[in-house]
Amino acid sequence: MNSLSDRLARRLPFFYGYLMLPIAMLMQLGTSPGQTFAVSAFTPSLLESLDLTQSRLGLAYMLGTLFAAIPLTFVGPAADRHGLKRIASIVIVALALACLFASSVNGFYGLLAAFFLLRFLGQGSLTLLSGNTTAMWFRNRIGRVSAVLSIGSAIAFAWVPDLLASTIESIGWRSTYQTLAAILVLTLLPLVLLLYRNRPEDLGQFVDGHAGRLSPGHATTRMDTSASERQIEVDPDSLTLSQAARTGSYYILGLSNVIWAMAGTGVLFYLFTLCEQRELPSDTASGLFKILGMTMLAMQLGGGVLADFVRLNRLLGVGTAMVAGSLIWLYLDPSVRGAQVFAGLFGGGQGMLISVSGVAWVHFYGRQHLGSIRGAVWCGTVAGSGCGPLIMGWVNDATGSYDQAILCFAAAMTPLAIAAWFIRPPQPIDVPSAAPNQS
């Protein structure tokens, strides 16, 4: 039997997806405890309070991130099987408990466990679920929707580190983690429990808010869900994970995400140290975060809107080229201006990749197995982000500089920036006479 809230939602005079969009945005903000930009605010206090060296702290972060990638492969399929709402609720509660646990750690191994939980649940699981939320409700307009969704992540990137730093200074790092736990449980969890809906078909609506009709190329079938039969929109062109893995576009998209995460996490984790090593003014690093956040927001908004009108391979090519160019510039120019150019290019490229990649997964591979497809790539992305700081630290220990690590990241990203211009959507798998895959 449908709940009272379901019956009320069915009577709303507007498309429910427009309510799901701010919920997904708040879920993005809720990932902050597991994001590198937030963890960096705790770094000075962790080093002092736990009596750790920087290499030990970096090792704990790297191992925690790598271990987090292992169970992450099960989150997407679990959401496909049990519904996004149920899995998101569990993840939010677990993330709050992880913050409480982080507030109680007293040594290396406790911190390693805390990083594992925060990265798995925040940066990994909740980010994946937030992205899949909009994909369930929007298709033809998903680019513009992704652009709006980007506001939350950009704001968090630009201002959460400063907010956390001031809170830590006022009440201490342990109480700050406890405050984050309370915010998750008292604000985000009730919104998800009361207002979240898995898909438009559950309310008798259709993707993109089409009134009583399906998007072109879609079919309608009857599927048994829980206690009742509902009208479900089925995408006949959806690919399974194994089918997607046989296309070249899957690996270009996936590797672009992995290398971008590796380079971004590595450089940003050591951004303050890098600026100090290059003898830049003390306020340079904090200013770079603002530039990164604002350029990321601008390109996410622009890229999300353009994704509905411009070929995706061109936008992906622009995004990957900006990331590669930013790393090359950072390697060549050690000045303040060089760091600012890096921040502008990298933030913009990151924003473009975030908005356009989300659109590409849906348009290339469909909605039916989206959790499994994106979950597998997200596993590699989380693992890549864990290796970035390790590579940066190891190279610095060996050479006394981060420059060679930055050059390696640029060398890995450049061929992907070229290949991205040539990817194409996979050919329909149910047409025997279709031409070979051109991706």
PyMOL commands that set and color helices and strands:
alter all, ss='L'
color gray80, all
select helices_A, chain A and resi 4-10+17-30+32-34+36-49+54-72+75-82+84-102+108-137+142-171+173-195+200-203+207-209+241-244+248-269+271-277+284-306+312-332+336-365+370-399+403-422
alter helices_A, ss='H'
color red, helices_A
select strands_A, chain A and resi 219-225+228-234
alter strands_A, ss='S'
color yellow, strands_A
deselect
rebuild
show_as cartoon
